[in-house]
């Protein structure tokens, strides 16, 4: 009996010691994290042109200025919205075209870099690295280089976003591919189908809903990206926004109209894509259940 | 097993309809994509792209990214000869020195461009260029009479561009430009010039072994100083810029997570009993996300000025919206049983959250946060280019000069490496933390 009691005590002491160690580790991690945040904030504050505490009370000055001017000229708002509508369409077109091109390229890359599906199994690591590099490339880098070479306009933005999208979607797609059944491919192979036929008829039907869901999510991200790229000279609503901002005071009603268009578009696409994606995943679970 | 004829007919009709729909999908969808791309082709004026495409810019960009040129210039008014890498003041050879392929004599300066191409600066502004398999081109530029070029052949080849006031000879070895006031020779080399040390440093032009032996001889501090403060490549500034970019991503992501977590409790159905609070919080999230990072950056830079703090705050605000939405969805999916179990031991609400809820959602939160950390490194580069901070700013600055393409290449390589390292790091941390988390609490 005493043996048992002492062993229970031992276990308990062990457990408590382990807990203490764990708590201590958690505490150390927390302290390091807080220290990193605080010093990071101080460095960032130090290297910023204006300080955080000085700027804080000025935070609402600019929105207030813009809003008050927009309210003053509220009658011009519908006209302004109409003026900037074509550039909004251009921004959306850039996002849509680049998502489409990026998804197609990403699909190809993902099929080439999934084991069991790759056309050249030895080159799988190569295609994976290619996707990593494409994914790591911020859109702005390619866009700025292309703007220098082919002048401003929507095409540099489209290529830049499509390039990054291909890498990002390629990775997600290849994760989807890994869960796809290989049996249809084997079946198609046994009747002599070529690689492209095996992929198009054996893999794509299995993964299409997931692909579509990811591509939709990407479209949402790409609208934001294409607005930002416009700001550095690649056309669309971002470009108009920069112009409106550079006119400064007195023209803020234009800026307000652009803000509004961009905001409404992003919210609309966001809601729409979440509804569609919900239905896609929902539809699938129903099919599984039935 | 008693399927009547009627039923088979019905099944057949249904199957036919299904097939028709599939057919329509498999032909209709590609057709739609094609139609849209055709529309884009014309809407974006891709046929007109050929005219806008500036081949010279592209060529300069590509050539500059892996090679550099050294200028040897004679001022025809004073007769002074100077040599400078990329023609920049930072790369000028100190007085009295010149590259080893330039031989300075009393009256003559011989510039050897390699492969038998030799340019000679003679007395009284006289210039001659010996081109193999062509002959010797001479010129006697003067302020009154122009360039006065003499070619060995009657016909002017297309790589020589000669007029009264200006002559340019472009060969594969280099380029000679003569005007009334200036004679300039370019020689091209592969590589990035003066990457380690500028010409004013005593270590410039030494081999790796020599620098190493000097470093071991006690000069390492001086060597590091010369490298670190290299005026052409600005290693110190680049390192700071990368640090700033990562700092923006870190502060923004972590700050957003800390702000979003308590708000997410207010937006989750099973933790927030009041519909109004829930709806208001959710609309706030939508608003933060919907006003894009671009607009937040503009608004914030008005208040705080350009710099890394503005970028960090822009990321923080946008991601508070994204995190809030994701966290509240994660909270709505927690298992009630664990909370009840904790409650049955007499735990207070705070303890119930700490031990019943947080352990359930940490893996999800951590993986989302770390995923965003990587993605925000890219965003921070882009925001930096707009708001003026970090490596994004250096990139745009180097691009605006339109000649330092080797620096642009360098920054692009660094950005890609930075993002890939962050990607790897966040993946590593995620595996580490979540694996450790599974082992128990």
Interface residues (C-beta under 8 A of the other chain):
Chain A: X33 X36 X37 X40 X41 X43 X44 X45 X47 X48 X49 X50 X51 X52 X55 X56 X58 X59 X61 X62 X63 X90 X93 X96 X97 X100 X101 X132 X133 X135 X136 X137 X138 X139 X140 X141 X144 X145 X148 X149 X150 X151 X153 X154 X155 X158 X224 X227 X228 X231 X232 X238 X241 X245 X259 X262 X263 X266 X267 X270
Chain B: X33 X36 X37 X40 X43 X44 X45 X46 X49 X52 X53 X54 X57 X58 X61 X244 X247 X248 X250 X251 X254 X255 X286 X289 X290 X291 X292 X293 X294 X295 X298 X299 X300 X302 X303 X304 X305 X306 X307 X308 X309 X310 X312 X378 X381 X382 X385 X386 X388 X389 X392 X395 X396 X399 X402 X408 X412 X415 X416 X419 X420 X423
